[in-house]
Amino acid sequence: MTLLKRLRCMLPMGIIKADKLVNVAEERLNNLAIEKLGKEWYEKGLLNVSSFYDKSSDHIALGHILWIHNA
């Protein structure tokens, strides 16, 4: 089934309802992250962590490692 056909099938279900559900889920996940990690970590925790693309990190995804460790 093509993407266009899938989108047409979704229209009767109500894309707006799906959008609201995604927004609610995102809000719940963000609140859970703040609860578990703390507001300061949630807002600033990964600032200045070397990117996977930086040579200084030896191409290791340090941000992902920290994220998984804190989960």
Predicted model as a PDB file, atoms N, CA, C, CB and O in Angstrom, pLDDT in the B-factor column:
MODEL        1                                                                  
ATOM      1  N   MET A   1       0.841  -1.166   0.000  1.00 53.00           N  
ATOM      2  CA  MET A   1       0.000   0.000   0.000  1.00 53.00           C  
ATOM      3  C   MET A   1       0.898   1.244   0.000  1.00 53.00           C  
ATOM      4  CB  MET A   1      -0.963  -0.011   1.220  1.00 53.00           C  
ATOM      5  O   MET A   1       1.850   1.337   0.774  1.00 53.00           O  
ATOM      6  N   THR A   2       0.589   2.158  -0.846  1.00 65.00           N  
ATOM      7  CA  THR A   2       1.404   3.371  -0.941  1.00 65.00           C  
ATOM      8  C   THR A   2       1.116   4.310   0.227  1.00 65.00           C  
ATOM      9  CB  THR A   2       1.145   4.092  -2.277  1.00 65.00           C  
ATOM     10  O   THR A   2       0.100   4.191   0.912  1.00 65.00           O  
ATOM     11  N   LEU A   3       2.028   5.234   0.429  1.00 61.00           N  
ATOM     12  CA  LEU A   3       1.879   6.200   1.511  1.00 61.00           C  
ATOM     13  C   LEU A   3       0.607   7.028   1.331  1.00 61.00           C  
ATOM     14  CB  LEU A   3       3.106   7.120   1.579  1.00 61.00           C  
ATOM     15  O   LEU A   3      -0.099   7.302   2.301  1.00 61.00           O  
ATOM     16  N   LEU A   4       0.323   7.416   0.117  1.00 59.00           N  
ATOM     17  CA  LEU A   4      -0.867   8.220  -0.140  1.00 59.00           C  
ATOM     18  C   LEU A   4      -2.136   7.455   0.236  1.00 59.00           C  
ATOM     19  CB  LEU A   4      -0.919   8.639  -1.612  1.00 59.00           C  
ATOM     20  O   LEU A   4      -3.053   8.024   0.829  1.00 59.00           O  
ATOM     21  N   LYS A   5      -2.189   6.168  -0.109  1.00 62.00           N  
ATOM     22  CA  LYS A   5      -3.356   5.359   0.245  1.00 62.00           C  
ATOM     23  C   LYS A   5      -3.479   5.225   1.760  1.00 62.00           C  
ATOM     24  CB  LYS A   5      -3.266   3.966  -0.407  1.00 62.00           C  
ATOM     25  O   LYS A   5      -4.582   5.261   2.306  1.00 62.00           O  
ATOM     26  N   ARG A   6      -2.350   5.073   2.430  1.00 65.00           N  
ATOM     27  CA  ARG A   6      -2.389   4.971   3.891  1.00 65.00           C  
ATOM     28  C   ARG A   6      -2.919   6.255   4.503  1.00 65.00           C  
ATOM     29  CB  ARG A   6      -0.995   4.657   4.451  1.00 65.00           C  
ATOM     30  O   ARG A   6      -3.722   6.225   5.436  1.00 65.00           O  
ATOM     31  N   LEU A   7      -2.461   7.392   3.967  1.00 61.00           N  
ATOM     32  CA  LEU A   7      -2.938   8.675   4.485  1.00 61.00           C  
ATOM     33  C   LEU A   7      -4.441   8.832   4.261  1.00 61.00           C  
ATOM     34  CB  LEU A   7      -2.180   9.834   3.820  1.00 61.00           C  
ATOM     35  O   LEU A   7      -5.154   9.333   5.130  1.00 61.00           O  
ATOM     36  N   ARG A   8      -4.916   8.403   3.097  1.00 59.00           N  
ATOM     37  CA  ARG A   8      -6.353   8.480   2.821  1.00 59.00           C  
ATOM     38  C   ARG A   8      -7.138   7.597   3.773  1.00 59.00           C  
ATOM     39  CB  ARG A   8      -6.646   8.077   1.374  1.00 59.00           C  
ATOM     40  O   ARG A   8      -8.237   7.958   4.195  1.00 59.00           O  
ATOM     41  N   CYS A   9      -6.587   6.449   4.113  1.00 65.00           N  
ATOM     42  CA  CYS A   9      -7.259   5.558   5.060  1.00 65.00           C  
ATOM     43  C   CYS A   9      -7.313   6.177   6.453  1.00 65.00           C  
ATOM     44  CB  CYS A   9      -6.545   4.201   5.115  1.00 65.00           C  
ATOM     45  O   CYS A   9      -8.253   5.926   7.208  1.00 65.00           O  
ATOM     46  N   MET A  10      -6.322   6.977   6.794  1.00 64.00           N  
ATOM     47  CA  MET A  10      -6.266   7.589   8.114  1.00 64.00           C  
ATOM     48  C   MET A  10      -7.258   8.741   8.258  1.00 64.00           C  
ATOM     49  CB  MET A  10      -4.863   8.082   8.395  1.00 64.00           C  
ATOM     50  O   MET A  10      -7.700   9.038   9.368  1.00 64.00           O  
ATOM     51  N   LEU A  11      -7.606   9.381   7.170  1.00 60.00           N  
ATOM     52  CA  LEU A  11      -8.477  10.544   7.249  1.00 60.00           C  
ATOM     53  C   LEU A  11      -9.802  10.261   7.952  1.00 60.00           C  
ATOM     54  CB  LEU A  11      -8.744  11.061   5.874  1.00 60.00           C  
ATOM     55  O   LEU A  11     -10.214  11.051   8.802  1.00 60.00           O  
ATOM     56  N   PRO A  12     -10.485   9.159   7.626  1.00 60.00           N  
ATOM     57  CA  PRO A  12     -11.744   8.915   8.337  1.00 60.00           C  
ATOM     58  C   PRO A  12     -11.544   8.691   9.839  1.00 60.00           C  
ATOM     59  CB  PRO A  12     -12.447   7.712   7.735  1.00 60.00           C  
ATOM     60  O   PRO A  12     -12.446   8.987  10.623  1.00 60.00           O  
ATOM     61  N   MET A  13     -10.396   8.180  10.253  1.00 59.00           N  
ATOM     62  CA  MET A  13     -10.143   7.926  11.666  1.00 59.00           C  
ATOM     63  C   MET A  13      -9.932   9.212  12.443  1.00 59.00           C  
ATOM     64  CB  MET A  13      -8.938   7.027  11.828  1.00 59.00           C  
ATOM     65  O   MET A  13     -10.109   9.252  13.661  1.00 59.00           O  
ATOM     66  N   GLY A  14      -9.565  10.230  11.754  1.00 60.00           N  
ATOM     67  CA  GLY A  14      -9.372  11.514  12.403  1.00 60.00           C  
ATOM     68  C   GLY A  14      -7.917  11.779  12.735  1.00 60.00           C  
ATOM     69  O   GLY A  14      -7.428  11.388  13.794  1.00 60.00           O  
ATOM     70  N   ILE A  15      -7.239  12.438  11.832  1.00 62.00           N  
ATOM     71  CA  ILE A  15      -5.837  12.774  12.051  1.00 62.00           C  
ATOM     72  C   ILE A  15      -5.705  13.716  13.245  1.00 62.00           C  
ATOM     73  CB  ILE A  15      -5.225  13.415  10.786  1.00 62.00           C  
ATOM     74  O   ILE A  15      -4.722  13.660  13.984  1.00 62.00           O  
ATOM     75  N   ILE A  16      -6.699  14.579  13.427  1.00 63.00           N  
ATOM     76  CA  ILE A  16      -6.632  15.512  14.541  1.00 63.00           C  
ATOM     77  C   ILE A  16      -6.639  14.752  15.857  1.00 63.00           C  
ATOM     78  CB  ILE A  16      -7.800  16.507  14.488  1.00 63.00           C  
ATOM     79  O   ILE A  16      -5.923  15.121  16.788  1.00 63.00           O  
ATOM     80  N   LYS A  17      -7.433  13.702  15.945  1.00 71.00           N  
ATOM     81  CA  LYS A  17      -7.461  12.892  17.162  1.00 71.00           C  
ATOM     82  C   LYS A  17      -6.097  12.228  17.381  1.00 71.00           C  
ATOM     83  CB  LYS A  17      -8.580  11.819  17.080  1.00 71.00           C  
ATOM     84  O   LYS A  17      -5.594  12.186  18.504  1.00 71.00           O  
ATOM     85  N   ALA A  18      -5.514  11.719  16.316  1.00 71.00           N  
ATOM     86  CA  ALA A  18      -4.193  11.100  16.424  1.00 71.00           C  
ATOM     87  C   ALA A  18      -3.161  12.123  16.860  1.00 71.00           C  
ATOM     88  CB  ALA A  18      -3.779  10.465  15.088  1.00 71.00           C  
ATOM     89  O   ALA A  18      -2.288  11.815  17.671  1.00 71.00           O  
ATOM     90  N   ASP A  19      -3.249  13.331  16.335  1.00 72.00           N  
ATOM     91  CA  ASP A  19      -2.323  14.402  16.709  1.00 72.00           C  
ATOM     92  C   ASP A  19      -2.453  14.728  18.191  1.00 72.00           C  
ATOM     93  CB  ASP A  19      -2.582  15.661  15.863  1.00 72.00           C  
ATOM     94  O   ASP A  19      -1.451  14.957  18.869  1.00 72.00           O  
ATOM     95  N   LYS A  20      -3.675  14.750  18.691  1.00 76.00           N  
ATOM     96  CA  LYS A  20      -3.894  15.008  20.117  1.00 76.00           C  
ATOM     97  C   LYS A  20      -3.291  13.888  20.961  1.00 76.00           C  
ATOM     98  CB  LYS A  20      -5.402  15.152  20.418  1.00 76.00           C  
ATOM     99  O   LYS A  20      -2.700  14.147  22.009  1.00 76.00           O  
ATOM    100  N   LEU A  21      -3.439  12.651  20.509  1.00 77.00           N  
ATOM    101  CA  LEU A  21      -2.877  11.521  21.247  1.00 77.00           C  
ATOM    102  C   LEU A  21      -1.356  11.595  21.290  1.00 77.00           C  
ATOM    103  CB  LEU A  21      -3.320  10.198  20.617  1.00 77.00           C  
ATOM    104  O   LEU A  21      -0.745  11.305  22.318  1.00 77.00           O  
ATOM    105  N   VAL A  22      -0.751  11.982  20.180  1.00 77.00           N  
ATOM    106  CA  VAL A  22       0.702  12.124  20.145  1.00 77.00           C  
ATOM    107  C   VAL A  22       1.147  13.237  21.090  1.00 77.00           C  
ATOM    108  CB  VAL A  22       1.186  12.412  18.708  1.00 77.00           C  
ATOM    109  O   VAL A  22       2.138  13.087  21.804  1.00 77.00           O  
ATOM    110  N   ASN A  23       0.427  14.335  21.094  1.00 81.00           N  
ATOM    111  CA  ASN A  23       0.765  15.444  21.990  1.00 81.00           C  
ATOM    112  C   ASN A  23       0.663  15.031  23.457  1.00 81.00           C  
ATOM    113  CB  ASN A  23      -0.151  16.642  21.720  1.00 81.00           C  
ATOM    114  O   ASN A  23       1.512  15.395  24.270  1.00 81.00           O  
ATOM    115  N   VAL A  24      -0.376  14.271  23.792  1.00 86.00           N  
ATOM    116  CA  VAL A  24      -0.543  13.801  25.169  1.00 86.00           C  
ATOM    117  C   VAL A  24       0.593  12.854  25.541  1.00 86.00           C  
ATOM    118  CB  VAL A  24      -1.911  13.098  25.347  1.00 86.00           C  
ATOM    119  O   VAL A  24       1.158  12.950  26.631  1.00 86.00           O  
ATOM    120  N   ALA A  25       0.926  11.939  24.629  1.00 87.00           N  
ATOM    121  CA  ALA A  25       2.019  11.001  24.895  1.00 87.00           C  
ATOM    122  C   ALA A  25       3.340  11.734  25.075  1.00 87.00           C  
ATOM    123  CB  ALA A  25       2.139   9.981  23.761  1.00 87.00           C  
ATOM    124  O   ALA A  25       4.118  11.403  25.969  1.00 87.00           O  
ATOM    125  N   GLU A  26       3.596  12.725  24.233  1.00 87.00           N  
ATOM    126  CA  GLU A  26       4.832  13.501  24.344  1.00 87.00           C  
ATOM    127  C   GLU A  26       4.894  14.241  25.681  1.00 87.00           C  
ATOM    128  CB  GLU A  26       4.944  14.502  23.178  1.00 87.00           C  
ATOM    129  O   GLU A  26       5.944  14.283  26.323  1.00 87.00           O  
ATOM    130  N   GLU A  27       3.784  14.814  26.093  1.00 90.00           N  
ATOM    131  CA  GLU A  27       3.750  15.527  27.368  1.00 90.00           C  
ATOM    132  C   GLU A  27       4.011  14.571  28.532  1.00 90.00           C  
ATOM    133  CB  GLU A  27       2.395  16.233  27.552  1.00 90.00           C  
ATOM    134  O   GLU A  27       4.742  14.906  29.464  1.00 90.00           O  
ATOM    135  N   ARG A  28       3.417  13.392  28.475  1.00 93.00           N  
ATOM    136  CA  ARG A  28       3.626  12.412  29.547  1.00 93.00           C  
ATOM    137  C   ARG A  28       5.080  11.950  29.595  1.00 93.00           C  
ATOM    138  CB  ARG A  28       2.699  11.203  29.355  1.00 93.00           C  
ATOM    139  O   ARG A  28       5.646  11.790  30.677  1.00 93.00           O  
ATOM    140  N   LEU A  29       5.683  11.737  28.432  1.00 89.00           N  
ATOM    141  CA  LEU A  29       7.091  11.324  28.398  1.00 89.00           C  
ATOM    142  C   LEU A  29       8.004  12.425  28.927  1.00 89.00           C  
ATOM    143  CB  LEU A  29       7.504  10.945  26.968  1.00 89.00           C  
ATOM    144  O   LEU A  29       8.945  12.151  29.671  1.00 89.00           O  
ATOM    145  N   ASN A  30       7.729  13.659  28.547  1.00 90.00           N  
ATOM    146  CA  ASN A  30       8.533  14.776  29.043  1.00 90.00           C  
ATOM    147  C   ASN A  30       8.397  14.917  30.558  1.00 90.00           C  
ATOM    148  CB  ASN A  30       8.119  16.084  28.350  1.00 90.00           C  
ATOM    149  O   ASN A  30       9.389  15.141  31.252  1.00 90.00           O  
ATOM    150  N   ASN A  31       7.175  14.787  31.074  1.00 94.00           N  
ATOM    151  CA  ASN A  31       6.972  14.873  32.521  1.00 94.00           C  
ATOM    152  C   ASN A  31       7.672  13.745  33.251  1.00 94.00           C  
ATOM    153  CB  ASN A  31       5.490  14.854  32.850  1.00 94.00           C  
ATOM    154  O   ASN A  31       8.230  13.959  34.327  1.00 94.00           O  
ATOM    155  N   LEU A  32       7.653  12.550  32.686  1.00 92.00           N  
ATOM    156  CA  LEU A  32       8.341  11.416  33.287  1.00 92.00           C  
ATOM    157  C   LEU A  32       9.849  11.640  33.299  1.00 92.00           C  
ATOM    158  CB  LEU A  32       8.002  10.127  32.537  1.00 92.00           C  
ATOM    159  O   LEU A  32      10.521  11.327  34.282  1.00 92.00           O  
ATOM    160  N   ALA A  33      10.375  12.177  32.211  1.00 87.00           N  
ATOM    161  CA  ALA A  33      11.809  12.460  32.149  1.00 87.00           C  
ATOM    162  C   ALA A  33      12.200  13.480  33.209  1.00 87.00           C  
ATOM    163  CB  ALA A  33      12.201  12.968  30.753  1.00 87.00           C  
ATOM    164  O   ALA A  33      13.235  13.330  33.858  1.00 87.00           O  
ATOM    165  N   ILE A  34      11.389  14.513  33.392  1.00 91.00           N  
ATOM    166  CA  ILE A  34      11.675  15.520  34.419  1.00 91.00           C  
ATOM    167  C   ILE A  34      11.595  14.892  35.805  1.00 91.00           C  
ATOM    168  CB  ILE A  34      10.692  16.710  34.310  1.00 91.00           C  
ATOM    169  O   ILE A  34      12.414  15.186  36.676  1.00 91.00           O  
ATOM    170  N   GLU A  35      10.610  14.032  36.003  1.00 93.00           N  
ATOM    171  CA  GLU A  35      10.456  13.366  37.300  1.00 93.00           C  
ATOM    172  C   GLU A  35      11.654  12.472  37.614  1.00 93.00           C  
ATOM    173  CB  GLU A  35       9.167  12.537  37.322  1.00 93.00           C  
ATOM    174  O   GLU A  35      12.151  12.475  38.740  1.00 93.00           O  
ATOM    175  N   LYS A  36      12.115  11.716  36.636  1.00 89.00           N  
ATOM    176  CA  LYS A  36      13.186  10.750  36.866  1.00 89.00           C  
ATOM    177  C   LYS A  36      14.575  11.389  36.857  1.00 89.00           C  
ATOM    178  CB  LYS A  36      13.124   9.663  35.820  1.00 89.00           C  
ATOM    179  O   LYS A  36      15.441  11.008  37.645  1.00 89.00           O  
ATOM    180  N   LEU A  37      14.786  12.350  35.977  1.00 84.00           N  
ATOM    181  CA  LEU A  37      16.121  12.932  35.808  1.00 84.00           C  
ATOM    182  C   LEU A  37      16.310  14.252  36.536  1.00 84.00           C  
ATOM    183  CB  LEU A  37      16.400  13.134  34.353  1.00 84.00           C  
ATOM    184  O   LEU A  37      17.436  14.664  36.816  1.00 84.00           O  
ATOM    185  N   GLY A  38      15.216  14.902  36.837  1.00 89.00           N  
ATOM    186  CA  GLY A  38      15.284  16.240  37.427  1.00 89.00           C  
ATOM    187  C   GLY A  38      15.209  17.291  36.331  1.00 89.00           C  
ATOM    188  O   GLY A  38      15.646  17.067  35.202  1.00 89.00           O  
ATOM    189  N   LYS A  39      14.652  18.435  36.681  1.00 92.00           N  
ATOM    190  CA  LYS A  39      14.431  19.489  35.683  1.00 92.00           C  
ATOM    191  C   LYS A  39      15.748  20.003  35.101  1.00 92.00           C  
ATOM    192  CB  LYS A  39      13.653  20.651  36.307  1.00 92.00           C  
ATOM    193  O   LYS A  39      15.840  20.250  33.899  1.00 92.00           O  
ATOM    194  N   GLU A  40      16.767  20.163  35.950  1.00 89.00           N  
ATOM    195  CA  GLU A  40      18.041  20.699  35.457  1.00 89.00           C  
ATOM    196  C   GLU A  40      18.668  19.743  34.440  1.00 89.00           C  
ATOM    197  CB  GLU A  40      19.018  20.943  36.633  1.00 89.00           C  
ATOM    198  O   GLU A  40      19.129  20.181  33.385  1.00 89.00           O  
ATOM    199  N   TRP A  41      18.689  18.446  34.745  1.00 83.00           N  
ATOM    200  CA  TRP A  41      19.267  17.479  33.805  1.00 83.00           C  
ATOM    201  C   TRP A  41      18.453  17.438  32.520  1.00 83.00           C  
ATOM    202  CB  TRP A  41      19.333  16.073  34.438  1.00 83.00           C  
ATOM    203  O   TRP A  41      19.013  17.380  31.425  1.00 83.00           O  
ATOM    204  N   TYR A  42      17.134  17.469  32.656  1.00 85.00           N  
ATOM    205  CA  TYR A  42      16.261  17.424  31.491  1.00 85.00           C  
ATOM    206  C   TYR A  42      16.549  18.599  30.553  1.00 85.00           C  
ATOM    207  CB  TYR A  42      14.787  17.436  31.928  1.00 85.00           C  
ATOM    208  O   TYR A  42      16.574  18.438  29.333  1.00 85.00           O  
ATOM    209  N   GLU A  43      16.766  19.778  31.133  1.00 87.00           N  
ATOM    210  CA  GLU A  43      16.990  20.968  30.315  1.00 87.00           C  
ATOM    211  C   GLU A  43      18.424  21.112  29.830  1.00 87.00           C  
ATOM    212  CB  GLU A  43      16.609  22.186  31.089  1.00 87.00           C  
ATOM    213  O   GLU A  43      18.653  21.607  28.726  1.00 87.00           O  
ATOM    214  N   LYS A  44      19.409  20.683  30.645  1.00 84.00           N  
ATOM    215  CA  LYS A  44      20.796  20.982  30.312  1.00 84.00           C  
ATOM    216  C   LYS A  44      21.720  19.769  30.322  1.00 84.00           C  
ATOM    217  CB  LYS A  44      21.319  21.995  31.258  1.00 84.00           C  
ATOM    218  O   LYS A  44      22.926  19.910  30.123  1.00 84.00           O  
ATOM    219  N   GLY A  45      21.176  18.601  30.549  1.00 77.00           N  
ATOM    220  CA  GLY A  45      22.001  17.415  30.780  1.00 77.00           C  
ATOM    221  C   GLY A  45      22.957  17.042  29.667  1.00 77.00           C  
ATOM    222  O   GLY A  45      24.055  16.557  29.939  1.00 77.00           O  
ATOM    223  N   LEU A  46      22.573  17.253  28.435  1.00 73.00           N  
ATOM    224  CA  LEU A  46      23.432  16.832  27.325  1.00 73.00           C  
ATOM    225  C   LEU A  46      24.168  17.994  26.660  1.00 73.00           C  
ATOM    226  CB  LEU A  46      22.607  16.108  26.291  1.00 73.00           C  
ATOM    227  O   LEU A  46      24.792  17.817  25.614  1.00 73.00           O  
ATOM    228  N   LEU A  47      24.096  19.179  27.265  1.00 75.00           N  
ATOM    229  CA  LEU A  47      24.855  20.298  26.723  1.00 75.00           C  
ATOM    230  C   LEU A  47      26.349  20.013  26.861  1.00 75.00           C  
ATOM    231  CB  LEU A  47      24.479  21.622  27.439  1.00 75.00           C  
ATOM    232  O   LEU A  47      26.793  19.486  27.881  1.00 75.00           O  
ATOM    233  N   ASN A  48      27.093  20.352  25.868  1.00 76.00           N  
ATOM    234  CA  ASN A  48      28.550  20.188  25.837  1.00 76.00           C  
ATOM    235  C   ASN A  48      29.019  18.735  25.837  1.00 76.00           C  
ATOM    236  CB  ASN A  48      29.150  20.890  27.009  1.00 76.00           C  
ATOM    237  O   ASN A  48      30.204  18.479  26.049  1.00 76.00           O  
ATOM    238  N   VAL A  49      28.125  17.781  25.606  1.00 78.00           N  
ATOM    239  CA  VAL A  49      28.541  16.387  25.429  1.00 78.00           C  
ATOM    240  C   VAL A  49      28.930  16.235  23.966  1.00 78.00           C  
ATOM    241  CB  VAL A  49      27.394  15.361  25.841  1.00 78.00           C  
ATOM    242  O   VAL A  49      28.189  16.635  23.068  1.00 78.00           O  
ATOM    243  N   SER A  50      30.091  15.659  23.741  1.00 78.00           N  
ATOM    244  CA  SER A  50      30.591  15.524  22.366  1.00 78.00           C  
ATOM    245  C   SER A  50      29.629  14.716  21.514  1.00 78.00           C  
ATOM    246  CB  SER A  50      31.975  14.867  22.357  1.00 78.00           C  
ATOM    247  O   SER A  50      29.039  13.736  21.969  1.00 78.00           O  
ATOM    248  N   SER A  51      29.487  15.140  20.291  1.00 78.00           N  
ATOM    249  CA  SER A  51      28.628  14.462  19.329  1.00 78.00           C  
ATOM    250  C   SER A  51      29.323  13.225  18.777  1.00 78.00           C  
ATOM    251  CB  SER A  51      28.240  15.413  18.186  1.00 78.00           C  
ATOM    252  O   SER A  51      30.546  13.099  18.834  1.00 78.00           O  
ATOM    253  N   PHE A  52      28.525  12.328  18.250  1.00 76.00           N  
ATOM    254  CA  PHE A  52      29.042  11.147  17.565  1.00 76.00           C  
ATOM    255  C   PHE A  52      29.973  11.551  16.427  1.00 76.00           C  
ATOM    256  CB  PHE A  52      27.888  10.288  17.028  1.00 76.00           C  
ATOM    257  O   PHE A  52      30.921  10.835  16.105  1.00 76.00           O  
ATOM    258  N   TYR A  53      29.699  12.682  15.835  1.00 82.00           N  
ATOM    259  CA  TYR A  53      30.465  13.126  14.672  1.00 82.00           C  
ATOM    260  C   TYR A  53      31.767  13.837  15.043  1.00 82.00           C  
ATOM    261  CB  TYR A  53      29.619  14.042  13.831  1.00 82.00           C  
ATOM    262  O   TYR A  53      32.602  14.084  14.172  1.00 82.00           O  
ATOM    263  N   ASP A  54      31.949  14.166  16.314  1.00 81.00           N  
ATOM    264  CA  ASP A  54      33.181  14.834  16.749  1.00 81.00           C  
ATOM    265  C   ASP A  54      34.315  13.829  16.873  1.00 81.00           C  
ATOM    266  CB  ASP A  54      32.963  15.558  18.093  1.00 81.00           C  
ATOM    267  O   ASP A  54      34.138  12.726  17.389  1.00 81.00           O  
ATOM    268  N   LYS A  55      35.460  14.226  16.397  1.00 81.00           N  
ATOM    269  CA  LYS A  55      36.617  13.344  16.487  1.00 81.00           C  
ATOM    270  C   LYS A  55      37.028  13.116  17.946  1.00 81.00           C  
ATOM    271  CB  LYS A  55      37.791  13.928  15.692  1.00 81.00           C  
ATOM    272  O   LYS A  55      37.556  12.059  18.291  1.00 81.00           O  
ATOM    273  N   SER A  56      36.780  14.116  18.797  1.00 80.00           N  
ATOM    274  CA  SER A  56      37.174  14.005  20.200  1.00 80.00           C  
ATOM    275  C   SER A  56      36.447  12.881  20.935  1.00 80.00           C  
ATOM    276  CB  SER A  56      36.918  15.313  20.904  1.00 80.00           C  
ATOM    277  O   SER A  56      36.935  12.401  21.958  1.00 80.00           O  
ATOM    278  N   SER A  57      35.297  12.456  20.433  1.00 78.00           N  
ATOM    279  CA  SER A  57      34.546  11.378  21.080  1.00 78.00           C  
ATOM    280  C   SER A  57      34.885  10.013  20.494  1.00 78.00           C  
ATOM    281  CB  SER A  57      33.053  11.634  20.955  1.00 78.00           C  
ATOM    282  O   SER A  57      34.278   9.007  20.863  1.00 78.00           O  
ATOM    283  N   ASP A  58      35.852   9.975  19.581  1.00 83.00           N  
ATOM    284  CA  ASP A  58      36.197   8.725  18.873  1.00 83.00           C  
ATOM    285  C   ASP A  58      34.972   8.090  18.225  1.00 83.00           C  
ATOM    286  CB  ASP A  58      36.845   7.724  19.839  1.00 83.00           C  
ATOM    287  O   ASP A  58      34.877   6.868  18.111  1.00 83.00           O  
ATOM    288  N   HIS A  59      34.047   8.931  17.808  1.00 80.00           N  
ATOM    289  CA  HIS A  59      32.823   8.516  17.117  1.00 80.00           C  
ATOM    290  C   HIS A  59      31.967   7.582  17.961  1.00 80.00           C  
ATOM    291  CB  HIS A  59      33.169   7.840  15.809  1.00 80.00           C  
ATOM    292  O   HIS A  59      31.339   6.658  17.445  1.00 80.00           O  
ATOM    293  N   ILE A  60      31.952   7.839  19.277  1.00 83.00           N  
ATOM    294  CA  ILE A  60      31.099   7.105  20.197  1.00 83.00           C  
ATOM    295  C   ILE A  60      29.926   8.010  20.544  1.00 83.00           C  
ATOM    296  CB  ILE A  60      31.883   6.656  21.482  1.00 83.00           C  
ATOM    297  O   ILE A  60      30.113   9.195  20.822  1.00 83.00           O  
ATOM    298  N   ALA A  61      28.739   7.465  20.531  1.00 83.00           N  
ATOM    299  CA  ALA A  61      27.532   8.235  20.815  1.00 83.00           C  
ATOM    300  C   ALA A  61      27.367   8.388  22.327  1.00 83.00           C  
ATOM    301  CB  ALA A  61      26.284   7.554  20.193  1.00 83.00           C  
ATOM    302  O   ALA A  61      26.559   7.694  22.944  1.00 83.00           O  
ATOM    303  N   LEU A  62      28.136   9.298  22.914  1.00 81.00           N  
ATOM    304  CA  LEU A  62      28.133   9.478  24.362  1.00 81.00           C  
ATOM    305  C   LEU A  62      26.759   9.911  24.880  1.00 81.00           C  
ATOM    306  CB  LEU A  62      29.185  10.505  24.760  1.00 81.00           C  
ATOM    307  O   LEU A  62      26.330   9.469  25.945  1.00 81.00           O  
ATOM    308  N   GLY A  63      26.085  10.755  24.143  1.00 79.00           N  
ATOM    309  CA  GLY A  63      24.754  11.194  24.554  1.00 79.00           C  
ATOM    310  C   GLY A  63      23.788  10.029  24.671  1.00 79.00           C  
ATOM    311  O   GLY A  63      22.992   9.973  25.608  1.00 79.00           O  
ATOM    312  N   HIS A  64      23.850   9.102  23.730  1.00 78.00           N  
ATOM    313  CA  HIS A  64      22.978   7.931  23.778  1.00 78.00           C  
ATOM    314  C   HIS A  64      23.341   7.032  24.958  1.00 78.00           C  
ATOM    315  CB  HIS A  64      23.067   7.143  22.463  1.00 78.00           C  
ATOM    316  O   HIS A  64      22.459   6.485  25.619  1.00 78.00           O  
ATOM    317  N   ILE A  65      24.623   6.883  25.218  1.00 81.00           N  
ATOM    318  CA  ILE A  65      25.061   6.056  26.347  1.00 81.00           C  
ATOM    319  C   ILE A  65      24.531   6.645  27.650  1.00 81.00           C  
ATOM    320  CB  ILE A  65      26.613   5.950  26.389  1.00 81.00           C  
ATOM    321  O   ILE A  65      24.018   5.912  28.496  1.00 81.00           O  
ATOM    322  N   LEU A  66      24.649   7.966  27.821  1.00 79.00           N  
ATOM    323  CA  LEU A  66      24.133   8.618  29.022  1.00 79.00           C  
ATOM    324  C   LEU A  66      22.621   8.477  29.109  1.00 79.00           C  
ATOM    325  CB  LEU A  66      24.526  10.097  29.040  1.00 79.00           C  
ATOM    326  O   LEU A  66      22.079   8.227  30.186  1.00 79.00           O  
ATOM    327  N   TRP A  67      21.950   8.635  28.002  1.00 75.00           N  
ATOM    328  CA  TRP A  67      20.492   8.542  27.965  1.00 75.00           C  
ATOM    329  C   TRP A  67      20.055   7.142  28.377  1.00 75.00           C  
ATOM    330  CB  TRP A  67      19.952   8.886  26.555  1.00 75.00           C  
ATOM    331  O   TRP A  67      19.137   6.998  29.184  1.00 75.00           O  
ATOM    332  N   ILE A  68      20.696   6.109  27.838  1.00 80.00           N  
ATOM    333  CA  ILE A  68      20.340   4.726  28.188  1.00 80.00           C  
ATOM    334  C   ILE A  68      20.671   4.446  29.646  1.00 80.00           C  
ATOM    335  CB  ILE A  68      21.078   3.721  27.273  1.00 80.00           C  
ATOM    336  O   ILE A  68      19.898   3.793  30.347  1.00 80.00           O  
ATOM    337  N   HIS A  69      21.813   4.937  30.105  1.00 78.00           N  
ATOM    338  CA  HIS A  69      22.211   4.706  31.497  1.00 78.00           C  
ATOM    339  C   HIS A  69      21.197   5.298  32.472  1.00 78.00           C  
ATOM    340  CB  HIS A  69      23.596   5.303  31.760  1.00 78.00           C  
ATOM    341  O   HIS A  69      20.926   4.713  33.520  1.00 78.00           O  
ATOM    342  N   ASN A  70      20.642   6.447  32.130  1.00 70.00           N  
ATOM    343  CA  ASN A  70      19.700   7.126  33.023  1.00 70.00           C  
ATOM    344  C   ASN A  70      18.267   6.610  32.892  1.00 70.00           C  
ATOM    345  CB  ASN A  70      19.722   8.608  32.750  1.00 70.00           C  
ATOM    346  O   ASN A  70      17.394   6.999  33.667  1.00 70.00           O  
ATOM    347  N   ALA A  71      18.028   5.747  31.927  1.00 63.00           N  
ATOM    348  CA  ALA A  71      16.659   5.248  31.706  1.00 63.00           C  
ATOM    349  C   ALA A  71      16.237   4.269  32.772  1.00 63.00           C  
ATOM    350  CB  ALA A  71      16.546   4.589  30.347  1.00 63.00           C  
ATOM    351  O   ALA A  71      15.118   3.758  32.733  1.00 63.00           O  
TER     352      ALA A  71                                                      
ENDMDL                                                                          
END                                                                             
